[in-house]
C-alpha cells in the first residue's frame, strides 16, 4: 500500500510541475513515505534525514516532507525534534500535499502537521487524476483502515476506521491500469476482505474487475480470517483470473495467544476456512504472518505454533518478534525475555524455511504458468511470477514482457526459480 500511495503522491505533484528524479542532488522537494507497523520506523526517519542533511551541506536545502503512518502517529514529535522537516502529512491527508508544497515554496507557512482522517476528500482528489502506474503487476487500494483492534496493531490509529471505495471508481481505476499495460492487479487493503460498499463485497468487485478483457490475473492482500465469507470462497471457485494463493495472517497457533491478541478467531475456525477453500479449489496454497514472543507466550504456546505451520505447510511464512507499538493496548504488557523470543524466532524460521524449500524443490522439472513483468538489466533474462507468486527467471531472445508463458523449472535458490520456455505459443489468452 505504501508503494501505491507513493505512486499516487507522484501523480498529485505532477499537477504542480514536479517530476520524480533519481538524482538526489537535483531534488527541490524530498518526500519520505513511511510505515509504522514495527519498531524502529521512526529511528529510520531520523537516520534518513541525517543522510539528507549531509548531502546538502553548503547547498540550499530541498523542501522536506514526511508522509505516511509515522507522520500520522508521531508528526508533532518529528517536527519538534527535527527542524529540517518542513511538514508532516498522514496517509489520509495526501490531497493537501500540493498546497503545502506551494506554500512552502513561497515560505508562507512554518513547519506544519496534517494528520486528519479525511479519507473521503483524499480519494475524491485522487479519483480526479489518472493513475499513471504502468507496471505489468500493479497495485490498487480498495479499502483502508481496520476495525478489528488487534492489541498489537497500530493500523486503527494510523489509518483510521475501515473505509471502502466505491465499486465504480475502482473499476474505472482498474481500467486505467490495464490501459497503461497492467496484466495483473493486486487489490490492497489493511483488511481487504472487509471491503463493503453498499451491497458490494470483495467477491463482487473481483468478478466485476475480471470482466476487463486484457487483465489476466487478480490477487488481493491482506485478509482477516474473521471476514473470510462464503461468497469470497465461492469467488475462488468461479473466477478463473483469481490466483490460487491466499495470504491469510494467523499470527499464532495457540488459541490462548489469539484471544490475548484480540484476533477474534480460533485456530479451529482458521483451519475450517482453509478446508472450505481447498474443497472449492484443490490446488490452492497459503501464506501467513506470525508474531513470535507475544507477551504471555509460553513454550507450550510456541510449540502449538510450530505444530500448526507443519500441519498447514505454508509456502511462505512471514515472522517477526513482537514489536510493541506506542498507543496500542499491548505496548505496556510484560515482554517475553528477548533471548527466548530470538531463539524461538530462529527455530520458527528454520522450520518455515524447510517447508518452503521442500515445496520449491518439488517444483523442479514441473511446468508452471509465468506472467513476465520485465527484462532484467543483464543479458536476455526476463523476470516473472507464477500463479503462486514465485519469482522466476528465464532467458529469451524475444520480448516476454506482459506475456504468460509455459515454463519448465530447472533449478532454484532461496529466493528465485530458474527455468526455460517450453512452448512458443503465445499464452496471453490464458487466465490462470
C-alpha positions, 0 to 999 in steps of 0.5 A: 500500500505504501508503494501505491500511495507513493505512486499516487503522491507522484501523480498529485505533484505532477499537477504542480510541475514536479517530476520524480528524479533519481538524482538526489542532488537535483531534488527541490522537494524530498518526500519520505513515505513511511510505515509504522507497523514495527519498531524502529520506523521512526529511528529510520526517519531520523537516520534518513534525514541525517543522510539528507542533511549531509548531502546538502551541506553548503547547498540550499536545502530541498523542501522536506516532507514526511508522509505516511503512518509515522507522520500520522502517529508521531508528526508533532514529535518529528517536527519538534525534534527535527527542524529540517522537516518542513511538514508532516502529512498522514496517509489520509491527508495526501490531497493537501500535499500540493498546497503545502508544497506551494506554500512552502515554496513561497515560505508562507507557512512554518513547519506544519502537521496534517494528520486528519482522517479525511479519507473521503476528500483524499480519494475524491482528489485522487479519483480526479487524476489518472493513475499513471502506474504502468507496471505489468503487476500493479497495485490498487487500494480498495479499502483502508483502515481496520476495525478489528483492534488487534492489541498489537496493531497500530493500523486503527490509529494510523489509518483510521476506521475501515473505509471502502471505495466505491465499486465504480471508481475502482473499476474505472481505476482498474481500467486505467491500469490495464490501459497503461499495460497492467496484466495483473492487479493486486487489490490492497487493503489493511483488511481487504476482505472487509471491503463493503460498499453498499451491497458490494463485497470483495467477491463482487468487485473481483468478478466485476474487475475480471470482466476487463478483457486484457487483465489476466490475473487478480490477487488481493492482500491482506485478509482477516480470517474473521471476514473470510465469507462464503461468497469470497470462497465461492469467488475462488471457485468461479473466477478463473483470473483469481490466483490460487494463493491466499495470504491469510495472517494467523499470527499464532497457533495457540488459541490462548495467544489469539484471544490475548491478541484480540484476533477474534478467531480460533485456530479451529475456525482458521483451519475450517476456512482453509478446508472450505477453500481447498474443497472449492479449489484443490490446488490452492496454497497459503501464506501467513504472518506470525508474531513470535514472543507475544507477551504471555507466550509460553513454550507450550504456546510456541510449540502449538505454533510450530505444530500448526505451520507443519500441519498447514505447510505454508509456502511462505511464512512471514515472522517477526518478534513482537514489536510493541507499538506506542498507543496500542493496548499491548505496548505496556504488557510484560515482554517475553525475555528477548533471548527466548523470543530470538531463539524461538524466532530462529527455530520458527524460521528454520522450520518455515524455511524447510517447508518452503524449500521442500515445496520449491524443490518439488517444483523442479522439472514441473511446468508452471504458468509465468506472467513476465513483468520485465527484462532484467538489466543483464543479458536476455533474462526476463523476470516473472511470477507464477500463479503462486507468486514465485519469482522466476527467471528465464532467458529469451531472445524475444520480448516476454514482457506482459506475456504468460508463458509455459515454463519448465523449472530447472533449478532454484535458490532461496529466493528465485526459480530458474527455468526455460520456455517450453512452448512458443505459443503465445499464452496471453489468452490464458487466465490462470 
